[in-house]
Amino acid sequence: MAEAAAARGFMTTNEARRFYDLQYVDSPDASPLDRELTESGIVKIRMPLTDGDFEELISQYEDCIDVCPQELGRTYYQLDERFGNEVGHQRKEQKVDPKTGLQVADPKNFMHFTEGAENHWRQQFRNAPSGLLRLIAIGTEIQHELIKVGEQTYQQLEATHPNITRAHFDPARNPRTRSFMRLLSYDGYVPTENMGDVAKPHYDIGNGTIQAYADAPGFWAAPDGYKGEATYHDTGDGEAFFFIGSSHRKVYGSKDPLKPLWHGVSRVIPENSSYVPRRHAVVIFIDMPRVDCAVTPNDTLPYLEQVPVQETSVQQLGTAATRLSQAS
C-alpha cells in the first residue's frame, strides 16, 4: 500500500511510517546535537557559508528589484496545485488590521528557491538580464549548500530516529529532497506606535527549519510553547539555527521529545532611531519529499482558538523587544 501511495506522489503520515520504518527510539547513543535539540528546542549549527555569501545574494536581489523588476516578477510560478507551493519573487504590501489600526504585516519582497527552480528559470529566461541570471546562480548555490547542511544535521538524529535522513533525502526520488529557501527583504520604515511584530508567533509547517541568516536582531524562540518564556537568538558568521516544525510532530507523534518550536521575530528599534533600514533574512524549510503531513492552521497557530492568550503573548513579547532595544 505504501509503495502504491509513493508511486502516486504523496503518502500519508501512517503510510510514511511504514514505508520508511520511522519511529522514535530512546537511545543512549543520541548525539550531542540531538540531546541539545531535545533539551532546548533549538540548536546552533556550523555551516560553510559566511555572512559575505548571504550579503552577496541580498545585494544581487536588491539590484534586480531596482534594475529588472518585470523580469524578476516573471520568476514566480506555482510548483503544484495540491499544496499551492509558490516559487520565485513576490511583493507583499503592508497590511493593517481595520479594527485595531495595528500594522499586522510589513511590506516586503521575498523569493523562494526550490529544487528544480534553476532549470525551470534557465529554460524560461534564455535572454534574461545578466543580473537576474547571477541572482539565480548565487541563490541556487546557497540553497544547495544549505541542503547539505540539513542532511548532515538529520544524520545526527539517526540514533533516536532511524531512517529519518532517508525520509528527508530520498535517493529513490529525483530531486531527492523537498525544500524551500526563502530570501526576505523587509522595507525600511519610519517607526510609529501602531506597528506589530515583524513575524507573528507561530510554529513552522515543515519538518525542519534552518534559520541561516539575518542582518538585524529580533528572532526569538520559546521551547515551552506559546505560554513559555521567549529567548532571543542571533547567529554569528558561519552559524545557523536548526529547529523542528509541525510536520515532524505529525509523523512521530507526541511521544517524541523533539517538538515544534514556537518562535517569531520581534520589532527591535534602536533607541533614538528616526528610520529603520531594510531587514534581510534567509531561511530554508526542509520537508519529507514524498509525504503529505496534513498540517492545519491550528497546528501552526494554536492561539487562533485562544485569542486572549495570543494577545497577551504578543504584548509581552513587544515589551521584551522594547527593553532589548533600550539596552542595546
Summary of the structure (lengths in Angstrom):
residues: 328
radius of gyration: 20.0
end to end distance: 57.2
largest distance: 62.7
contacts: 1027
relative contact order: 0.17
helix: 37%
strand: 23%
